């Protein structure tokens, strides 16, 4: 087992990915409709997180809140659907309330995606969502086979500290439709 991890580590080192992926940016949970605040209280009870920002995602019938431990990353993101037909509520009905994805801050998202495609990694969309002008670019991988986790790669520009923009969050969530979430 460890031999396989070591082999992958060396392969990744050779691709240059090691220098492009900076750190864990955020961990995103999806919870049942009406349980976002309860989940936030549970997390804050275990670790002294504080409420950071809340966003209503009208196009996806969802609301997302973020929690910070300190003034650094990673942030905890908690989303809930506002209606039964929300993509978030459909996900929770299928998989239960749990971690939806781990997001990693990267230096150059185009290079990361190119390298990962060459390595056989598949994404939920064939294009990166967002733009430098909007302040953020991001993309989801398909879920991992063993743990069923999605990895998000995110690159921010010009001091943008958000996790999506009103113009791209719908496209990001919609990119997961093929997973049976919508």
N, C-alpha and C positions, 0 to 999 in steps of 0.2 A: 504494500500500500504506500508506504513512505517513499519507496523507489519511484512510484508513479508520480507522486507530487513533486519529487526532486526533478524528474524528467520534464514535467510541465514547466517548472520554475526555470530550468535552463532554456527551454524552447521560448518562453516568454521573454527572457532576458535577451535572447538573440534577435527578437523582433523589434526591440526598442520600447515595448509596452511599459516596462518597468519605470522608464523615465517619463512616460506620458501620463500615467495615472498617479495623481497627487495624494489623495486621501479620501476616506469615507466622508461624504457630504451630508447625507441624511438617510434615515431609515423611515420608510413609510408604512403605516398601518392602514388597514381598511376595517371598519367596525360596523355593526348593525346600526340601522337608522335609529336615532335617539340615544346612542351610546358613546358618542364622541367625547362629550364632557366627562362621562364616567371613566372612560379609558384614560383621559388626560389626568384626572385626579388619581387614578391607580398608579400611573407612571410617576407623577409628582410625589406620591407617597413613598415610593421606593427610592427615588433619586431626586434631589432638590431642583427639578426642572421648573422653569417659569414660563408663563404664557408669552408667546412672542408675536405672532401675527395670525389672523384668521381671514380666509378668503371664501367667498361664495362663488361657486362655479355654476352659474345659471344654466349654461348650455348643456351641462351634464347632470343637472338636478342634484348637486352635491355641495358639501361644505367641507373645508379643510382648515385645520388649525395646526400651528407649529409651536413646539416647545423647545427652549434652549436651556442647557445646563449652565453654561457660562457665555461669554461673548464669542465663542469659537464654534466651529463645526465639530462633530455632526449635530444636526438638528433632528428632532423627532417630529414626524408629520403624521397627523391622524385625520382620516377622511371618513365621512359617512354620507350615505345617500339621503336625500330629502324626500324621495318618493320611492315606491316599490319598483318602478321601472328605471331607476337610476343605475348607471353602470356600476357604481360602488355597491349598491344594495344587491344587485345581481351577483357580483363577485362574492359577497359575504354569504349569500344563500347557497352558492356552489361550494365554497371553500371554508366558510366560517370566518369569524373575525380573527385577523392575524396579520403578520408582516406581508405586505404586498411586494415591496422591492427595497433593495439596497442601492443607493445612488453614490457614484464615485465622481469626484471633481477631477477633470482632466485638463491638460495643457492645450491639446489640439484634438478636438473631437473627430475631425475628418480623418486624421491619421489613425486614431484609435479604431474607428469604424472600419477603415480600409484594412488594417492589420487583422482585426477580428474576423472580417468576412473571408480574408485569405486563409485564416485558421479554421474556417468552417462554422463560426458563430453566426446564428440567425437572429434577425431583429423583427420587431412587430410592424415595422414599416420600412419601405425601401429608401426613405430619405430622412435626413436629420430635421427635427422640428425646431422652429425658432430661427433667430438670426442675430448677427452681431449688433445690428441696429436696435433690436428689441432688448439686447443685453444678455440673452441666454440662448444656448443651443442644447438640445437634449434628445436622447433616443433610448428606447427600451430594448433589451434582448428578449428573446423568447424565454419562457421559464426553464430553469435547470431541470434535468430529468429526475435526479434523486430527491432533491429538496423542494422542487417546484417554486423556486424563487426567481424573480426577475431582477436583472441588474440594469440600472440606468447609468448612462454616461452623461455628464453635464459639464458644460463650459460656460463661464460667465464673462461678461465684458463690461468695461467702464464702471466698475464698482457696483454693478447690479448684485443685490444680495437676496433676491427672491428665489422661488423654486419653480416658477412658471410665470407666464404673463396671461392676462385675460384673453389675448389673441391666440395663444398657443396651447393652453391647458386642455381645451376641448379636443384638439387634434392629438395631443399626447394620450389622453384617456381613450379616445376613439381608436387609437392604434392597437389597443388591446382587444378589440371586438373579436378578432379571429380566435381568441383564447376562450370564447364562449362566455365572456364577461358581459356582453351587451346583447 
